[in-house]
């Protein structure tokens, strides 16, 4: 039986690995170039001319004329002048200095000569790759073989979002439905990879999917109830100006609310399911009522920290906006009733409600799967059962 389980898990891992390879190969459908005669390359900044820059308080406006040495083909080693336009927004502007490594977009003529060079941004990809390798190394050192499964799950999550969720939403498909399907696929694959083909994984999957449906419903109702438009999300309105009028921004917000909660939901579900699996393993005579009570006790201990974690994650991404409101002396009622803050409150509370529901749903599913009866068949049977291991209401 154990050998069969190992074989099945290997088939699962190989199947998901094959899916990852397929996702890497398939196009998104949006690979078109902005300019058909343009090519991107990395370059080294060797000289900077700031004579046309204007200082406006803490920001700079105007343009930098930068001399760069191209480091990528087909112009490797060539020096050319590039332009860096500054619009006075620190969020988007980059001021280059001599020695910087940058990414440059080159516009070419029909005969392959450089017509114009535009500075895009600093070249950060190697540093991003270094950080990713550090994460992977630490994960493998700490988790061993399970770390490989975690990396597979991590990669699959990114590819499903990049190659499936985003393209389908851009093409006008129902965002909440696509998000629910992608979230369900991620939940099933992640929990099977982490917990294996076991009862605790199946119970966690069932409760996570149930909570996902509730979260989707709350997100759909909540945006209407709070009268919040999806344009409250950063850059969302730019989609309409870019020619994607078919994208419903409010439904996109609903999908984003669900997706951001789904990870925390599956995390808590597998925690409770694994704990109840251990309870049943060490006390085969535990009753359905006792197992459910144990799950609720575990949930009461964990839900508080999980909801606080969710709150801190959302507040962290919203910190500067709250600081601006406070710095301007904005009244608290004005802050709470603003659309952006109300959207974040909705986001946070829906996630917290989803987490609160995980404990009873996971406990109920586990109690139903692991036990066949609510009470012992007869007093004589209960007399020979093992001690209760401290589970149940008397804990």
C-alpha positions in Angstrom: 0.0 0.0 0.0 2.8 2.4 0.9 4.6 1.6 -2.4 1.4 2.4 -4.3 1.2 5.7 -2.5 4.8 6.6 -3.4 4.1 5.7 -7.0 1.0 7.9 -7.1 2.7 10.8 -5.5 5.5 10.6 -8.1 3.0 10.5 -10.9 1.4 13.6 -9.4 4.7 15.4 -9.2 5.6 14.4 -12.8 2.2 15.5 -14.0 2.4 18.9 -12.4 6.0 19.3 -13.7 4.7 18.5 -17.2 2.0 21.1 -16.7 4.6 23.7 -15.7 6.6 22.9 -18.9 3.5 23.3 -21.0 2.6 26.6 -19.4 6.1 27.9 -20.1 5.8 27.0 -23.8 2.3 28.3 -24.5 2.0 32.0 -25.5 -0.2 34.5 -23.7 -1.4 36.0 -26.9 -0.1 39.4 -26.0 3.5 39.0 -27.0 3.3 41.7 -29.7 6.0 44.4 -29.6 5.1 48.0 -29.0 7.4 48.9 -31.9 8.1 46.5 -34.6 11.5 48.1 -35.3 12.6 48.3 -31.7 14.9 46.1 -29.6 15.7 46.1 -25.9 19.2 45.6 -24.6 21.3 46.2 -21.4 23.8 49.0 -21.4 26.4 50.7 -19.2 26.0 54.4 -18.5 29.4 56.0 -19.3 28.4 59.8 -19.2 25.5 61.9 -18.1 24.4 65.4 -19.2 22.1 67.0 -16.7 22.1 70.6 -18.1 18.5 70.5 -19.1 17.2 69.1 -15.8 15.1 71.4 -13.6 14.8 70.9 -9.8 11.2 71.3 -8.5 11.4 70.8 -4.8 12.1 67.1 -4.2 11.6 66.1 -7.8 13.4 66.7 -11.1 11.8 67.5 -14.5 13.2 67.7 -18.0 15.5 65.2 -19.6 18.9 63.6 -19.2 21.1 63.0 -22.2 23.0 59.9 -21.5 25.9 58.2 -23.3 25.7 54.5 -23.0 27.8 51.5 -24.1 25.5 48.8 -25.4 26.2 45.3 -23.9 23.8 43.2 -25.9 23.6 42.1 -29.6 23.3 43.2 -32.3 25.1 46.4 -31.2 27.4 45.0 -28.5 30.3 47.4 -27.7 28.7 50.4 -29.6 28.3 53.7 -27.9 25.3 55.9 -28.4 23.3 58.7 -26.8 20.0 57.9 -25.1 17.3 60.1 -23.7 15.8 59.8 -20.2 12.6 61.9 -19.8 11.6 62.9 -16.2 8.0 63.7 -15.6 8.3 64.9 -12.0 7.0 61.7 -10.4 9.3 59.8 -8.1 7.2 56.7 -8.5 8.2 56.4 -12.2 11.3 58.5 -12.7 14.8 57.2 -12.6 17.8 59.5 -12.4 20.9 57.8 -13.9 24.5 58.2 -12.8 27.7 57.2 -14.4 28.4 53.5 -14.0 24.8 52.4 -13.8 23.6 49.3 -15.6 20.4 50.1 -17.5 17.8 48.6 -19.9 17.6 50.6 -23.1 15.1 50.5 -25.9 16.6 51.1 -29.3 14.6 52.2 -32.3 16.1 51.0 -35.6 15.8 52.2 -39.2 15.0 49.9 -42.1 18.8 49.4 -42.7 19.4 48.4 -39.1 20.9 51.7 -37.9 20.0 53.2 -34.5 17.5 56.1 -34.9 16.6 56.7 -31.2 17.6 55.2 -27.8 15.3 55.5 -24.8 16.3 54.7 -21.2 13.7 52.3 -19.7 14.9 51.5 -16.3 17.9 50.2 -14.3 18.8 46.6 -15.1 17.7 44.7 -12.0 17.1 41.2 -13.4 20.4 39.7 -12.1 19.6 41.0 -8.6 16.1 39.6 -8.8 17.5 36.2 -9.9 20.1 36.3 -7.0 17.3 36.8 -4.5 15.2 34.0 -6.0 18.2 31.6 -5.8 18.7 32.6 -2.2 15.1 31.7 -1.4 15.3 28.4 -3.3 18.6 27.5 -1.6 17.3 28.2 1.9 14.1 26.4 1.2 16.0 23.3 0.1 18.3 23.4 3.1 15.4 23.7 5.5 12.8 21.5 3.8 14.8 19.0 1.8 12.8 17.1 -0.8 9.6 18.9 0.3 11.3 22.1 -0.7 11.4 20.9 -4.3 7.7 20.4 -4.1 7.2 23.8 -2.7 9.3 25.3 -5.5 7.1 23.4 -8.0 4.0 24.8 -6.4 5.4 28.3 -6.3 6.3 28.1 -10.0 2.9 26.7 -11.0 1.1 29.5 -9.1 3.1 32.2 -11.0 2.6 30.5 -14.4 -1.2 30.0 -13.9 -1.6 33.6 -13.0 0.7 34.9 -15.8 -0.3 32.5 -18.6 -4.0 31.8 -17.8 -5.6 34.3 -15.4 -4.2 37.6 -16.8 -4.6 36.8 -20.5 -8.2 35.5 -20.1 -9.2 38.5 -18.1 -7.7 40.8 -20.8 -9.7 38.9 -23.4 -12.9 39.8 -21.5 -13.7 36.5 -19.8 -15.5 36.6 -16.4 -12.8 37.6 -13.9 -14.3 36.1 -10.8 -15.0 32.8 -12.6 -11.5 32.6 -14.0 -10.0 33.6 -10.6 -12.1 30.9 -8.9 -10.9 28.2 -11.4 -7.3 29.2 -11.1 -7.5 29.5 -7.3 -9.1 26.0 -7.1 -6.3 24.6 -9.3 -3.7 26.2 -7.1 -5.4 25.0 -3.9 -5.6 21.4 -5.1 -2.0 21.3 -6.5 -0.4 23.0 -3.6 -2.1 21.0 -0.9 -1.5 17.7 -2.7 2.2 18.6 -3.1 2.6 19.7 0.5 0.4 17.1 2.2 0.5 14.3 -0.3 -2.3 12.0 -1.4 -3.7 11.7 2.1 -7.0 12.3 3.9 -5.7 15.5 5.5 -5.0 16.9 2.1 -8.4 15.9 0.8 -10.1 17.4 3.8 -8.1 20.7 3.5 -9.0 20.9 -0.2 -12.7 20.4 0.5 -12.9 23.0 3.2 -10.7 25.5 1.2 -12.9 25.2 -1.8 -16.0 25.7 0.3 -14.5 28.8 1.9 -13.4 30.0 -1.6 -17.0 30.0 -2.8 -18.1 32.0 0.3 -15.3 34.5 -0.2 -16.2 34.9 -3.9 -19.8 35.5 -2.9 -18.9 38.0 -0.2 -16.6 39.8 -2.7 -19.3 40.1 -5.3 -21.9 41.3 -2.8 -19.5 43.5 -0.9 -18.4 45.7 -3.8 -22.0 46.4 -4.6 -23.0 46.9 -1.0 -20.1 49.4 -0.4 -20.7 51.0 -3.9 -17.0 50.6 -4.8 -15.8 50.7 -8.4 -12.9 48.6 -9.6 -11.0 51.7 -10.8 -9.8 52.1 -7.2 -7.1 49.6 -8.0 -3.7 51.1 -9.1 -3.3 51.2 -12.9 -6.7 49.7 -13.5 -8.1 52.7 -15.4 -5.1 52.5 -17.8 -6.5 49.2 -19.1 -9.5 51.1 -20.5 -7.3 53.7 -22.2 -5.1 50.9 -23.6 -8.1 49.6 -25.6 -9.4 47.0 -23.2 -12.9 48.4 -22.7 -14.3 44.9 -22.4 -12.6 44.5 -19.0 -15.0 45.0 -16.2 -12.9 46.7 -13.5 -15.3 46.0 -10.6 -15.4 42.3 -11.4 -11.6 42.4 -11.6 -11.6 43.9 -8.1 -13.8 41.1 -6.9 -11.4 38.5 -8.4 -8.4 40.3 -6.8 -10.1 40.2 -3.4 -10.7 36.4 -3.6 -7.2 35.6 -4.9 -5.5 37.6 -2.2 -7.4 35.6 0.4 -7.1 32.2 -1.1 -3.5 31.6 0.0 -4.3 32.3 3.7 -7.4 30.1 3.5 -5.6 27.0 2.2 -2.7 27.6 4.7 -5.1 27.6 7.7 -7.1 24.7 6.3 -4.1 22.4 6.0 -2.9 23.4 9.5 -6.1 22.4 11.1 -6.5 19.3 8.9 -2.9 18.1 9.7 -3.5 18.6 13.5 -6.7 16.6 13.4 -5.0 13.9 11.4 -2.5 13.6 14.3 -5.3 13.5 16.9 -7.0 10.7 15.0 -3.7 8.8 14.5 -3.0 8.7 18.2 -6.5 8.1 19.3 -8.4 5.9 16.9 -11.4 5.8 19.3 -12.0 9.6 19.1 -15.7 10.3 18.3 -16.9 12.7 15.6 -18.1 15.2 18.2 -14.7 15.2 20.0 -12.7 15.5 16.8 -14.9 18.5 15.7 -14.4 20.1 19.2 -10.6 19.6 18.8 -10.6 21.3 15.4 -12.5 24.2 16.9 -10.1 24.5 19.8 -7.1 24.5 17.3 -8.9 27.1 15.1 -9.5 29.4 18.0 -5.8 29.4 18.7 -4.7 30.0 15.1 -7.4 32.2 13.6 -6.4 35.2 15.7 -2.9 35.3 14.5 -3.9 34.6 10.9 -6.4 37.4 10.7 -3.8 39.8 12.3 -1.3 38.7 9.7 -3.7 39.4 6.9 -4.5 42.9 8.4 -0.8 43.7 8.7 -0.1 42.6 5.1 -2.8 44.9 3.7 -1.9 47.8 6.0 1.7 47.5 4.9 0.8 47.9 1.3 -1.4 50.9 2.2 0.9 52.6 4.7 1.8 55.7 2.6 -1.8 56.6 1.8 -2.7 56.5 5.5 0.3 58.7 6.3 -0.8 61.2 3.7 -4.3 61.4 5.2 -2.9 61.8 8.7 -0.3 64.4 7.6 -3.1 66.5 6.1 -5.2 66.3 9.2 -8.0 64.6 7.4 -10.9 63.7 9.8 -11.3 60.0 10.6 -14.8 59.8 9.2 -13.6 61.3 5.9 -10.8 58.7 5.8 -13.2 55.8 6.5 -15.7 56.9 3.9 -13.2 57.5 1.1 -13.5 54.9 -1.7 -9.8 53.8 -1.5 -9.9 53.1 2.2 -13.3 51.5 2.1 -12.1 49.2 -0.6 -9.1 48.2 1.6 -11.5 47.7 4.6 -13.7 45.5 2.4 -10.6 43.6 1.2 -9.4 42.9 4.7 -12.7 42.0 6.3 -13.7 39.6 3.6 -10.4 37.8 4.0 -10.8 37.7 7.8 -14.4 36.3 7.4 -13.0 33.6 5.1 -10.4 32.7 7.6 -12.9 32.5 10.5 -15.0 30.1 8.4 -12.0 27.8 7.8 -12.0 26.4 11.3 -15.6 25.1 11.5 -15.7 23.9 7.9 -12.3 22.0 8.1 -13.3 20.6 11.5 -16.7 19.4 10.1 -15.1 17.8 7.0 -12.4 16.1 9.1 -14.8 14.8 11.6 -17.0 13.4 8.9 -14.1 11.7 7.0 -12.1 10.4 10.0 -14.9 9.0 12.1 -17.9 6.8 11.2 -20.1 7.4 14.3 -20.8 10.1 16.8 -21.0 7.9 19.9 -19.6 4.5 20.8 -21.8 1.5 19.9 -22.1 0.2 23.4 -20.8 0.9 26.9 -18.6 -2.3 26.7 -16.9 -1.0 23.6 -16.2 2.5 25.1 -14.7 0.8 28.1 -11.9 -0.8 26.1 -11.2 2.2 24.0 -7.9 4.1 24.4 -7.9 7.2 26.6 -9.2 10.4 25.0 -5.7 12.0 24.7 -7.2 15.2 26.2 -9.3 16.0 23.1 -12.9 17.3 23.4 -14.7 19.9 25.4 -12.9 19.1 28.7 -9.5 20.2 27.2 
